[in-house]
Amino acid sequence: HDEENISTYNFCGTPLPPKPDFSLTDTICQYSCLQPDSLRNKLAHHAEWHIVGPTTDTIVADTTFNICFDEAGVYQIKQTIWLLGCTEEYSKTLVVLADNLTASFQTDTFICENETTLHPIGNRPLQSFNWSTGQTSPSITVHQSGQYSLMASDGYCTLMDSIRLHFFKDSYPL
């Protein structure tokens, strides 16, 4: 008869009381969807979200929500929980940026020099760049005719744009 060792220990897990606190990014791009996290409201008797913005005044009676923001502007997101007849509230401000990120290139499409530098200027500061050449720098130097595309972001919204360049030297090499 084999003997097994069994260990026991005293454990009485007292759950943490519910809290209305939550984590939520402070800025997103228009048409993005959002759901709060780090929730501690599951043991509350009732949880309710109040979302107020430019054209929105919504109440969601649930422990969480997932909502898409079609209008740019400033939103207030508040959670209220009820426990044993008492309420607690927590709120955060959310900025929804208009999905109007733009970047302009120079308008020259016929280049007389042997090279040119493409450096887009955005209507908001651009933070990341992905050129059709594979480069990820804010600007690129090009030496040959062709179409050059850029996908850039300000950290919230993304844009795609392209420019077609034609170098004089490619048509008249001498």
PyMOL commands that set and color helices and strands:
alter all, ss='L'
color gray80, all
select helices_A, chain A and resi 168-171
alter helices_A, ss='H'
color red, helices_A
select strands_A, chain A and resi 27-29+33-34+46-53+56-60+67-68+73-83+86-97+103-104+110-111+116-118+121-122+128-131+140-142+146-153+158-167
alter strands_A, ss='S'
color yellow, strands_A
deselect
rebuild
show_as cartoon
